[in-house]
């Protein structure tokens, strides 16, 4: 599609067909941009989008367009994508048949709480806001177009010759036109349509003038219409699809399955396992879910405080929110497998509900409804299952970690490893490229980005390339970007992983934090144990097991050296070199 958009013919701006508003073309662009997203998430709308894109091409140019290699490649890509979408829909149908067979002939009514659960409201609100933005952009663009038409109707129409084409100080193409002995200058976005020596039509009304072929510039408003329409329609279709699936779920009795469920540790997904998979080793499907509650009409059933909220419910909600926050940050315990009853036919793109206890001691079951389409738990690089997720954060017990450590006389050192240095080198290239891009344009307000961004980049690069933690008999030496800090064992209160770094809590002062120490997300998906996790586990073991600490003090050569100052000098020299080469 991108190749065809680049290689396809672009109509020239002429007096007969000026480059003004083209809302039909903009609508086609909206569909083209939405189609790849729909191919990924919404198979049925994607088939409509693919057909609309081909239809627009044929209507615009006819079937002769496919003589162009890019258009032929686009046709082949559309056919291949459509075949894949049909296959996905057929596979979802087979998944549903297998689920029905597993559930048997018994059907149960949906719990009352799930019947009152409504899907898609947030998507509809977001769609309304974004489509309103698109509507405002359309109105503003039409205001510009109407103002031009009104003024051009009373202006003087002239024909002139293009005598020069150059660029202004603001790097804008400027067209010089001579008509009836007077010279007029016009900014143009399409200089290739007006070669020197050709004749163009212009309209003049006092100090106001315009090219008839390129009468006004509404690119900014068109971009607002395009962006608002794409994201707004995507949200609307998502909400409508979710609402339709939710209605189908509430139509009548549903097949039920006995399953096990577990919350994901990174994004709160609900992962579903077979009832006999007691170890949670092979997830079957996943989706996002929210609790569903029955509508209560009698306020006397609750003991409320002055604000109308149940005090017990409020504190329980706070505890539950804290527990969920810890799980999502990887700081709490691994969520347990819970027995559940799944309502509905699970297949790719389906809607389901389930009932389960929050934990084994909970007196009642809770009802949860899916708020995203069901997805098969396909193992792969970009769809890690809970087995890999369980590796996030320090999960091994202190005793288990301590069993793998031996007492050493000399200091124990952890330093930047391959993944961490790769992150540092990559960010160093970003830093150098950013300095070049900003300075190459000459003095401007964009230099403020350097003031804000370079210090942060230097800190991150220096940390990723050369971080070091050295443990000796008295405490830790923590080497970051700018200094080496001494942290005695007796002031350390906690050691935990913080995103891609480490946070060492102290009794009186603020925590000592250092990041990044790698890229845990990539390391985990490549099948490696993130280096920062191992460091956190072993430092914590030394904190809680003093007998494992090294016997000697760390000499100066083992304490590390920050490289932030040399990197600042390197950045300054690089900036000076760019300025000299301008």
Backbone torsions as a table, in degrees:
resi	resn	phi	psi	omega
1	UNK	NA	-44.4	179.4
2	UNK	-63.2	-40.7	178.5
3	UNK	-60.7	-44.7	-178.5
4	UNK	-66.2	-39.9	178.2
5	UNK	-64.0	-33.8	179.7
6	UNK	-77.3	-40.2	-172.7
7	UNK	-89.8	-18.1	-176.6
8	UNK	-67.4	154.9	-179.1
9	UNK	-67.8	142.5	177.0
10	UNK	-113.2	119.2	-179.0
11	UNK	-59.6	137.6	179.1
12	UNK	-75.2	151.8	176.1
13	UNK	-78.8	120.1	179.5
14	UNK	-132.0	168.3	178.1
15	UNK	-66.7	-32.0	179.1
16	UNK	-73.6	-38.0	179.1
17	UNK	-128.4	80.2	-177.0
18	UNK	-69.6	157.2	177.5
19	UNK	-85.4	76.6	178.0
20	UNK	-107.1	-129.5	178.7
21	UNK	-83.1	140.6	176.5
22	UNK	-140.9	77.2	-174.5
23	UNK	-71.4	-29.6	175.9
24	UNK	-65.9	-42.4	177.1
25	UNK	-64.6	-37.3	177.8
26	UNK	-66.6	-37.1	176.2
27	UNK	-62.8	-39.8	176.3
28	UNK	-64.0	-37.7	177.8
29	UNK	-64.8	-37.9	177.0
30	UNK	-60.0	-46.1	-180.0
31	UNK	-64.4	-41.4	-179.9
32	UNK	-62.6	-39.5	179.6
33	UNK	-72.3	-33.0	179.8
34	UNK	-74.0	-30.0	-172.4
35	UNK	-59.6	-46.8	177.7
36	UNK	-58.8	-37.9	177.0
37	UNK	-64.5	-43.3	179.2
38	UNK	-66.4	-36.3	176.8
39	UNK	-58.9	-35.5	-179.6
40	UNK	-76.3	-42.3	-168.8
41	UNK	-114.2	-30.2	-171.9
42	UNK	-130.9	91.3	-174.3
43	UNK	-59.2	-42.0	-175.3
44	UNK	-68.4	-50.6	174.2
45	UNK	-60.8	-28.3	180.0
46	UNK	-64.7	-38.4	177.8
47	UNK	-61.6	-39.7	177.5
48	UNK	-65.5	-42.7	179.6
49	UNK	-63.4	-41.1	178.3
50	UNK	-62.6	-44.3	179.7
51	UNK	-64.9	-39.5	-179.4
52	UNK	-65.9	-39.4	178.6
53	UNK	-62.6	-44.5	177.5
54	UNK	-65.4	-40.8	-179.5
55	UNK	-62.1	-42.1	179.4
56	UNK	-62.2	-38.7	179.3
57	UNK	-65.4	-43.9	-178.8
58	UNK	-67.7	-41.5	179.8
59	UNK	-63.9	-37.6	-177.1
60	UNK	-72.4	-42.9	-172.0
61	UNK	-123.9	-11.0	-175.2
62	UNK	82.1	178.6	-177.4
63	UNK	-71.3	-12.8	176.6
64	UNK	-66.7	-14.2	178.8
65	UNK	-61.3	-28.2	-176.2
66	UNK	-77.8	1.5	169.2
67	UNK	-74.5	-15.5	178.2
68	UNK	-84.3	131.4	-177.5
69	UNK	-56.9	-38.6	-178.7
70	UNK	-66.5	-38.8	178.1
71	UNK	-68.6	-37.2	177.7
72	UNK	-66.1	-39.9	177.0
73	UNK	-65.4	-37.3	177.5
74	UNK	-64.0	-42.1	177.5
75	UNK	-60.3	-44.7	179.3
76	UNK	-63.7	-40.3	179.6
77	UNK	-65.7	-39.1	177.6
78	UNK	-64.1	-43.5	180.0
79	UNK	-63.6	-43.2	179.9
80	UNK	-64.6	-42.8	179.2
81	UNK	-64.1	-41.8	179.3
82	UNK	-63.7	-40.5	177.3
83	UNK	-62.2	-40.7	177.4
84	UNK	-63.9	-39.8	178.9
85	UNK	-65.5	-42.7	177.8
86	UNK	-62.3	-40.7	178.1
87	UNK	-62.6	-42.1	179.1
88	UNK	-62.8	-42.0	178.8
89	UNK	-65.6	-39.5	177.3
90	UNK	-66.3	-39.7	178.4
91	UNK	-64.1	-39.3	177.3
92	UNK	-62.3	-37.9	176.5
93	UNK	-63.1	-41.3	178.1
94	UNK	-67.4	-36.8	176.6
95	UNK	-61.6	-41.7	178.5
96	UNK	-63.3	-39.2	179.1
97	UNK	-64.4	-41.6	178.6
98	UNK	-65.1	-39.2	179.1
99	UNK	-65.5	-40.9	176.8
100	UNK	-62.4	-40.4	178.9
101	UNK	-64.4	-39.3	179.7
102	UNK	-69.7	-34.1	-177.7
103	UNK	-74.6	-27.6	-178.7
104	UNK	82.0	-173.5	-173.1
105	UNK	-79.0	-12.8	-175.3
106	UNK	-75.2	134.6	176.8
107	UNK	-127.4	145.7	-177.7
108	UNK	-126.9	147.6	175.8
109	UNK	-70.1	149.6	178.8
110	UNK	-67.5	140.6	177.0
111	UNK	-56.5	149.4	-176.0
112	UNK	-58.5	-38.0	-179.3
113	UNK	-61.9	-38.1	179.6
114	UNK	-71.1	-26.7	-179.4
115	UNK	-69.2	-30.2	-178.7
116	UNK	-92.6	-0.8	-179.3
117	UNK	-75.1	131.4	-177.1
118	UNK	-113.7	133.1	-178.9
119	UNK	-103.9	151.5	167.3
120	UNK	89.5	-1.0	-175.8
121	UNK	-63.9	-44.5	179.7
122	UNK	-63.1	-40.6	178.5
123	UNK	-62.6	-40.5	-179.9
124	UNK	-68.0	-39.3	178.1
125	UNK	-63.7	-45.9	178.8
126	UNK	-62.3	-41.5	178.9
127	UNK	-62.8	-42.2	-179.5
128	UNK	-62.4	-42.7	-180.0
129	UNK	-64.0	-45.6	-176.7
130	UNK	-70.9	-38.1	177.1
131	UNK	-68.7	-30.8	174.2
132	UNK	-65.8	-38.9	175.5
133	UNK	-61.6	-44.3	178.2
134	UNK	-62.1	-40.7	177.8
135	UNK	-63.4	-38.2	177.4
136	UNK	-64.7	-41.8	177.7
137	UNK	-62.5	-39.9	177.5
138	UNK	-63.2	-43.0	-179.4
139	UNK	-63.3	-42.7	179.5
140	UNK	-65.0	-41.1	178.8
141	UNK	-62.8	-41.9	179.0
142	UNK	-66.5	-32.4	176.2
143	UNK	-61.9	-43.0	178.4
144	UNK	-63.6	-45.6	-178.6
145	UNK	-64.3	-43.1	-179.3
146	UNK	-66.8	-37.5	178.5
147	UNK	-63.9	-39.4	177.2
148	UNK	-64.1	-47.5	-177.5
149	UNK	-60.3	-39.5	-179.0
150	UNK	-66.6	-42.7	-177.4
151	UNK	-76.6	-36.0	179.8
152	UNK	-65.2	-27.9	-178.6
153	UNK	-64.7	-30.4	-179.4
154	UNK	-104.3	1.1	-178.0
155	UNK	-86.5	169.7	178.2
156	UNK	-87.6	128.5	180.0
157	UNK	-94.4	124.0	-178.1
158	UNK	-126.5	158.5	173.4
159	UNK	-118.9	129.3	-177.4
160	UNK	-134.9	177.7	-178.7
161	UNK	-116.5	137.8	177.2
162	UNK	-73.5	119.3	-177.2
163	UNK	-107.4	-17.2	-179.3
164	UNK	-161.1	153.2	176.1
165	UNK	-141.0	112.5	-178.9
166	UNK	-139.6	-177.0	-178.2
167	UNK	-116.1	139.4	-179.3
168	UNK	-82.4	177.3	178.4
169	UNK	-64.2	-24.1	178.8
170	UNK	-88.1	14.4	178.2
171	UNK	62.4	40.3	178.7
172	UNK	-115.5	137.9	177.5
173	UNK	-70.5	131.2	-176.8
174	UNK	-124.1	130.5	-178.5
175	UNK	-103.5	130.5	176.7
176	UNK	-106.5	121.8	-176.9
177	UNK	-121.6	132.0	176.6
178	UNK	-107.2	121.3	-179.3
179	UNK	-137.8	123.5	178.6
180	UNK	52.9	43.4	174.2
181	UNK	81.4	-1.7	179.9
182	UNK	-113.9	150.4	-178.4
183	UNK	-105.2	132.5	179.0
184	UNK	-126.1	143.1	179.3
185	UNK	-118.7	135.6	-177.6
186	UNK	-132.6	136.5	170.3
187	UNK	-77.5	141.3	-178.3
188	UNK	-137.5	143.7	176.0
189	UNK	-94.6	-11.5	-177.7
190	UNK	-129.1	70.3	-177.5
191	UNK	-63.3	-25.5	-179.1
192	UNK	-66.8	-18.2	179.9
193	UNK	-83.8	-5.8	-175.5
194	UNK	-132.5	70.0	178.3
195	UNK	-64.3	153.7	178.8
196	UNK	-61.7	133.8	179.8
197	UNK	102.1	-16.1	180.0
198	UNK	-83.7	161.6	-179.4
199	UNK	-100.4	142.5	179.2
200	UNK	-135.0	156.2	176.4
201	UNK	-98.9	139.1	178.3
202	UNK	-132.9	161.1	173.5
203	UNK	-122.7	136.9	-175.9
204	UNK	-132.4	133.9	176.9
205	UNK	-142.4	88.4	-175.9
206	UNK	68.8	-125.2	178.4
207	UNK	-81.5	-11.4	-178.5
208	UNK	-89.0	136.5	177.9
209	UNK	-151.9	157.4	-179.5
210	UNK	-157.6	151.1	171.5
211	UNK	-77.5	134.0	178.1
212	UNK	-67.7	-36.5	-178.1
213	UNK	-73.2	-24.9	-179.6
214	UNK	-139.4	76.0	-165.5
215	UNK	-74.6	-31.4	-175.7
216	UNK	-155.6	165.8	-178.9
217	UNK	-116.7	107.8	178.1
218	UNK	-119.7	26.9	-176.5
219	UNK	-60.1	-41.1	-179.6
220	UNK	-61.7	-43.8	178.7
221	UNK	-68.0	-38.1	177.0
222	UNK	-63.5	-37.9	177.8
223	UNK	-64.6	-37.4	176.3
224	UNK	-64.3	-42.9	178.1
225	UNK	-62.9	-43.6	-178.6
226	UNK	-63.3	-51.5	-178.6
227	UNK	-62.7	-47.0	179.4
228	UNK	-62.9	-39.2	-179.2
229	UNK	-68.9	-42.6	-178.3
230	UNK	-63.0	-53.8	-177.0
231	UNK	-71.0	-37.5	178.7
232	UNK	-64.1	-45.9	178.6
233	UNK	-66.9	-37.0	176.8
234	UNK	-61.2	-43.1	178.3
235	UNK	-66.4	-40.8	-179.9
236	UNK	-63.6	-45.5	179.7
237	UNK	-64.9	-39.7	176.6
238	UNK	-60.3	-45.4	179.3
239	UNK	-64.8	-42.8	-179.9
240	UNK	-65.1	-41.0	178.8
241	UNK	-64.9	-43.1	177.8
242	UNK	-64.0	-41.5	178.9
243	UNK	-64.2	-40.4	179.2
244	UNK	-65.5	-42.5	178.4
245	UNK	-64.9	-37.8	179.6
246	UNK	-65.1	-39.2	177.8
247	UNK	-65.4	-40.3	177.6
248	UNK	-62.6	-33.9	-179.0
249	UNK	-67.5	-27.9	-175.4
250	UNK	-95.4	7.0	-173.8
251	UNK	-68.4	-38.7	-175.5
252	UNK	-168.9	-168.2	177.9
253	UNK	-56.6	146.0	-174.1
254	UNK	-123.5	151.0	170.7
255	UNK	-66.6	148.8	-178.6
256	UNK	-126.1	150.3	179.4
257	UNK	-132.5	139.3	173.1
258	UNK	-85.1	119.9	-174.4
259	UNK	-137.4	176.5	169.1
260	UNK	-116.6	142.6	-179.6
261	UNK	-129.7	156.2	177.0
262	UNK	-152.7	141.3	175.2
263	UNK	-79.2	140.6	174.5
264	UNK	-72.0	156.0	-174.9
265	UNK	-93.5	-13.1	-175.9
266	UNK	-105.3	-38.6	-174.8
267	UNK	-132.8	12.3	174.7
268	UNK	72.4	15.2	177.0
269	UNK	-66.6	153.3	171.4
270	UNK	-96.1	121.3	179.1
271	UNK	-103.4	134.1	-175.9
272	UNK	-110.5	134.4	179.7
273	UNK	-123.6	159.0	174.3
274	UNK	-63.6	152.1	-175.4
275	UNK	-62.5	-26.6	-178.6
276	UNK	-95.0	4.1	178.3
277	UNK	-91.4	73.7	-173.1
278	UNK	-68.9	-18.9	178.9
279	UNK	-90.5	-8.6	-177.8
280	UNK	63.8	40.2	-174.0
281	UNK	-89.8	-20.2	-175.8
282	UNK	-136.9	93.5	178.3
283	UNK	-67.0	147.3	-179.0
284	UNK	-99.7	-44.4	-178.6
285	UNK	-155.5	170.8	179.8
286	UNK	-151.0	159.1	178.0
287	UNK	-167.8	166.1	171.7
288	UNK	-92.9	145.1	-177.3
289	UNK	-141.0	159.5	175.4
290	UNK	-133.4	154.1	177.3
291	UNK	-67.6	144.1	175.5
292	UNK	-115.7	135.4	-177.2
293	UNK	-124.3	146.4	177.3
294	UNK	-72.4	144.5	175.9
295	UNK	-73.1	124.3	179.5
296	UNK	-106.6	128.7	-177.3
297	UNK	-100.2	-16.1	-174.6
298	UNK	-103.0	104.9	-176.8
299	UNK	-70.1	-18.0	-178.3
300	UNK	-71.2	-11.8	-179.3
301	UNK	-73.6	-12.4	-174.8
302	UNK	-114.8	143.8	172.1
303	UNK	-91.4	105.3	-173.2
304	UNK	-108.4	157.8	175.0
305	UNK	-93.4	-166.8	-174.6
306	UNK	-62.8	-29.0	-178.0
307	UNK	-85.4	0.6	-178.8
308	UNK	85.6	8.0	-179.6
309	UNK	-109.2	139.9	176.4
310	UNK	-66.5	125.7	-178.3
311	UNK	-62.5	-42.7	179.7
312	UNK	-65.1	-42.3	179.8
313	UNK	-64.0	-38.0	-178.1
314	UNK	-64.9	-45.4	179.9
315	UNK	-68.0	-37.8	178.3
316	UNK	-64.7	-39.3	178.7
317	UNK	-64.6	-38.0	178.6
318	UNK	-64.5	-41.7	177.8
319	UNK	-62.9	-44.1	-179.3
320	UNK	-64.8	-40.4	178.7
321	UNK	-63.9	-41.5	177.6
322	UNK	-63.1	-40.7	179.1
323	UNK	-64.2	-44.0	-179.6
324	UNK	-65.2	-39.1	178.6
325	UNK	-61.9	-42.8	178.8
326	UNK	-62.5	-41.2	-179.8
327	UNK	-63.3	-45.1	-177.8
328	UNK	-67.3	-29.5	178.4
329	UNK	-84.1	-6.0	-178.6
330	UNK	79.0	16.4	-177.8
331	UNK	-100.7	-17.2	-177.7
332	UNK	-94.9	-175.7	179.0
333	UNK	-69.4	157.0	176.8
334	UNK	-62.6	127.9	179.9
335	UNK	-57.7	137.9	-176.9
336	UNK	-79.7	160.0	168.5
337	UNK	-74.3	134.0	-178.8
338	UNK	-124.0	141.1	173.9
339	UNK	-72.5	141.5	-177.2
340	UNK	-149.3	159.8	172.2
341	UNK	-112.5	120.6	-176.4
342	UNK	-97.2	124.9	178.9
343	UNK	-100.9	134.7	178.7
344	UNK	105.8	169.1	-179.3
345	UNK	-95.0	112.0	-179.0
346	UNK	-80.8	121.8	172.8
347	UNK	-155.4	167.8	-177.9
348	UNK	-59.2	119.5	180.0
349	UNK	94.4	3.4	-176.4
350	UNK	-84.3	172.9	174.4
351	UNK	-119.5	136.1	-177.8
352	UNK	-138.7	169.7	171.1
353	UNK	-140.2	159.3	177.0
354	UNK	-150.2	157.3	175.2
355	UNK	-119.2	138.4	-179.0
356	UNK	-162.7	158.7	172.0
357	UNK	-81.8	145.8	176.9
358	UNK	-64.5	-36.2	173.6
359	UNK	-153.4	175.6	-173.4
360	UNK	-64.2	-25.5	-176.8
361	UNK	-92.0	-4.0	-177.9
362	UNK	-67.5	133.7	-176.9
363	UNK	-74.6	-25.7	-176.3
364	UNK	-128.5	158.2	176.3
365	UNK	-86.5	153.6	176.0
366	UNK	-111.7	151.2	179.8
367	UNK	-104.6	131.3	176.1
368	UNK	-127.7	142.6	178.8
369	UNK	-119.9	144.8	179.0
370	UNK	-69.6	141.3	175.6
371	UNK	-118.9	9.9	170.7
372	UNK	-143.5	159.2	-177.5
373	UNK	-65.4	146.9	176.7
374	UNK	-65.0	136.2	177.5
375	UNK	-126.0	136.8	174.2
376	UNK	-64.3	143.6	179.8
377	UNK	-85.4	78.6	-178.5
378	UNK	-85.6	121.1	178.8
379	UNK	-67.5	139.3	-179.8
380	UNK	178.1	179.6	-175.0
381	UNK	-64.7	-38.5	-174.7
382	UNK	-100.6	-3.8	178.9
383	UNK	-127.5	68.8	-179.1
384	UNK	-70.5	141.2	178.2
385	UNK	-88.8	178.2	-178.4
386	UNK	-61.4	-25.1	179.5
387	UNK	-59.8	-43.3	177.9
388	UNK	-73.4	-32.5	-177.1
389	UNK	-65.6	-29.8	-177.5
390	UNK	-64.1	-13.3	-179.8
391	UNK	-82.4	-8.5	-178.6
392	UNK	-72.2	129.6	177.9
393	UNK	78.9	164.9	179.5
394	UNK	-70.4	108.5	-177.1
395	UNK	-108.7	-24.7	179.7
396	UNK	-72.8	146.4	178.7
397	UNK	-70.3	161.0	179.4
398	UNK	-61.6	-39.4	179.6
399	UNK	-62.4	-40.6	-179.4
400	UNK	-65.8	-40.8	178.5
401	UNK	-68.7	-44.0	-178.4
402	UNK	-61.3	-32.5	-179.9
403	UNK	-63.4	-24.9	180.0
404	UNK	-92.5	-0.7	179.5
405	UNK	-104.6	145.8	175.9
406	UNK	-120.5	148.5	179.2
407	UNK	-70.9	130.9	179.1
408	UNK	-120.6	151.0	177.2
409	UNK	-75.1	-44.5	-178.6
410	UNK	-82.7	167.3	-179.8
411	UNK	-61.2	153.3	176.7
412	UNK	-104.8	129.8	-172.9
413	UNK	-123.6	137.5	169.8
414	UNK	-119.5	133.2	-175.9
415	UNK	-136.8	172.9	-179.2
416	UNK	-57.3	131.2	-179.0
417	UNK	-105.0	-172.8	-173.6
418	UNK	-59.7	-46.9	-178.3
419	UNK	-64.3	-41.2	-179.8
420	UNK	-63.4	-44.2	179.6
421	UNK	-67.2	-32.8	176.4
422	UNK	-64.1	-41.3	176.3
423	UNK	-61.5	-43.9	179.7
424	UNK	-62.4	-43.9	179.4
425	UNK	-65.6	-40.3	177.8
426	UNK	-61.5	-44.3	178.5
427	UNK	-69.0	-29.4	176.2
428	UNK	-65.0	-40.0	175.7
429	UNK	-64.8	-40.2	176.9
430	UNK	-61.4	-42.1	179.2
431	UNK	-62.0	-47.2	180.0
432	UNK	-64.0	-42.7	178.4
433	UNK	-65.2	-38.1	179.1
434	UNK	-65.8	-41.9	178.0
435	UNK	-61.9	-43.7	179.4
436	UNK	-61.3	-48.0	-175.5
437	UNK	-63.2	-39.6	-176.8
438	UNK	-75.1	-44.5	-177.0
439	UNK	-74.5	-25.9	-176.2
440	UNK	-65.4	-23.5	-178.9
441	UNK	-82.2	-2.8	-178.1
442	UNK	86.6	173.5	-177.5
443	UNK	-58.6	129.0	177.8
444	UNK	-165.6	175.6	-179.2
445	UNK	-66.3	-17.6	-180.0
446	UNK	-66.8	-14.4	176.8
447	UNK	-64.8	-18.9	176.5
448	UNK	-62.6	-28.1	177.1
449	UNK	-61.6	-34.9	178.6
450	UNK	-65.4	-41.5	-179.9
451	UNK	-61.3	-38.3	-177.6
452	UNK	-83.8	-36.5	-170.4
453	UNK	-92.5	-36.5	-174.6
454	UNK	-63.5	-44.8	178.0
455	UNK	-57.3	-41.5	178.5
456	UNK	-65.2	-44.4	-179.5
457	UNK	-63.4	-41.5	178.9
458	UNK	-60.9	-42.3	178.8
459	UNK	-62.0	-46.3	-178.1
460	UNK	-67.0	-44.6	-179.2
461	UNK	-62.6	-46.2	-179.1
462	UNK	-62.1	-40.6	179.5
463	UNK	-65.8	-48.6	-176.9
464	UNK	-63.4	-34.9	-176.3
465	UNK	-77.4	-36.7	-167.4
466	UNK	-137.2	23.2	179.3
467	UNK	-62.0	150.9	-179.6
468	UNK	-154.7	139.2	172.2
469	UNK	-126.8	123.7	-180.0
470	UNK	-118.2	125.5	178.4
471	UNK	-105.4	128.8	173.9
472	UNK	-128.0	-164.9	-172.7
473	UNK	-67.4	-31.0	-174.2
474	UNK	-96.0	-21.0	-178.0
475	UNK	167.5	-153.1	-177.0
476	UNK	-114.9	143.4	166.3
477	UNK	-106.5	116.2	-176.3
478	UNK	-110.2	113.0	-177.6
479	UNK	-101.8	114.2	177.4
480	UNK	-106.9	-146.2	-176.1
481	UNK	-78.9	-32.3	-169.1
482	UNK	-119.5	-21.6	-177.6
483	UNK	-157.8	167.3	175.1
484	UNK	-107.2	123.4	-177.5
485	UNK	-109.6	140.0	177.7
486	UNK	-97.2	126.0	179.9
487	UNK	-125.7	100.7	179.1
488	UNK	-64.1	151.5	-179.2
489	UNK	-60.7	-37.1	-172.1
490	UNK	-74.7	-6.9	176.3
491	UNK	-105.7	-5.8	-178.8
492	UNK	-79.4	126.6	179.3
493	UNK	-104.8	-25.4	-178.6
494	UNK	-160.4	155.2	173.6
495	UNK	-135.4	118.4	-178.4
496	UNK	-144.2	161.1	177.0
497	UNK	-83.1	134.7	177.2
498	UNK	-124.5	98.8	-174.7
499	UNK	56.1	-115.9	-179.1
500	UNK	-101.6	21.7	-178.9
501	UNK	-137.8	-167.3	-177.0
502	UNK	-123.2	145.7	177.1
503	UNK	-128.0	120.5	-178.3
504	UNK	-110.4	107.8	-179.3
505	UNK	-75.5	142.4	179.4
506	UNK	-122.0	153.9	-173.4
507	UNK	-64.2	-42.1	-175.0
508	UNK	-110.8	-51.5	-176.3
509	UNK	-81.9	174.3	177.7
510	UNK	-68.9	162.0	-177.5
511	UNK	-65.7	148.1	173.3
512	UNK	-90.2	117.4	-176.8
513	UNK	-120.3	145.9	-179.7
514	UNK	-146.8	125.3	-179.5
515	UNK	-161.9	151.6	-2.0
516	UNK	-87.0	154.0	175.8
517	UNK	-118.1	34.0	-177.2
518	UNK	134.9	-162.1	177.1
519	UNK	-138.6	89.5	-172.4
520	UNK	-59.2	-36.1	-178.1
521	UNK	-59.8	-48.1	-179.7
522	UNK	-69.7	-43.4	-179.2
523	UNK	-58.8	-42.5	-178.6
524	UNK	-66.4	-38.1	-178.1
525	UNK	-77.3	-17.3	173.8
526	UNK	-91.7	7.7	175.3
527	UNK	85.1	13.1	-179.3
528	UNK	-104.7	152.2	171.6
529	UNK	-76.7	123.8	179.5
530	UNK	-56.7	133.0	-177.3
531	UNK	-59.8	-35.9	-177.7
532	UNK	-65.5	-31.3	178.4
533	UNK	-65.1	-43.8	179.9
534	UNK	-63.6	-41.3	179.4
535	UNK	-61.8	-46.0	-179.0
536	UNK	-61.5	-45.0	-179.5
537	UNK	-61.3	-45.7	-175.5
538	UNK	-73.3	-38.2	176.5
539	UNK	-64.7	-40.1	177.4
540	UNK	-63.5	-39.1	178.1
541	UNK	-62.1	-41.7	178.0
542	UNK	-66.1	-33.9	178.4
543	UNK	-66.0	-43.1	-174.7
544	UNK	-90.0	-13.2	178.8
545	UNK	-124.9	81.8	-175.7
546	UNK	-57.8	-26.9	-178.8
547	UNK	-66.8	-14.1	-180.0
548	UNK	-91.7	-5.6	-175.6
549	UNK	-71.5	149.2	177.6
550	UNK	-57.0	155.2	-175.8
551	UNK	-89.3	-19.2	-173.8
552	UNK	-113.1	166.5	174.0
553	UNK	-83.9	151.3	179.6
554	UNK	-81.9	125.9	175.2
555	UNK	-69.3	167.4	-177.1
556	UNK	-57.8	-35.4	-178.6
557	UNK	-68.7	-18.3	-179.5
558	UNK	-98.7	-1.1	-175.4
559	UNK	-87.4	-12.0	178.2
560	UNK	90.5	165.2	179.7
561	UNK	-140.7	125.8	179.4
562	UNK	-69.8	144.0	-178.6
563	UNK	-113.8	13.7	177.3
564	UNK	-60.5	-49.4	179.9
565	UNK	-59.2	-45.1	176.1
566	UNK	-61.0	-34.6	178.7
567	UNK	-69.0	-32.7	175.1
568	UNK	-63.0	-44.6	178.1
569	UNK	-61.5	-40.1	178.5
570	UNK	-63.8	-41.3	179.3
571	UNK	-64.6	-40.5	179.0
572	UNK	-64.8	-44.0	178.3
573	UNK	-62.8	-40.0	179.0
574	UNK	-64.9	-42.8	177.3
575	UNK	-62.5	-40.4	178.4
576	UNK	-64.0	-39.2	178.7
577	UNK	-63.8	-40.5	178.8
578	UNK	-63.2	-43.3	-179.9
579	UNK	-64.6	-36.6	179.5
580	UNK	-69.8	-29.2	-178.8
581	UNK	-85.0	-8.0	-177.9
582	UNK	-67.3	NA	NA
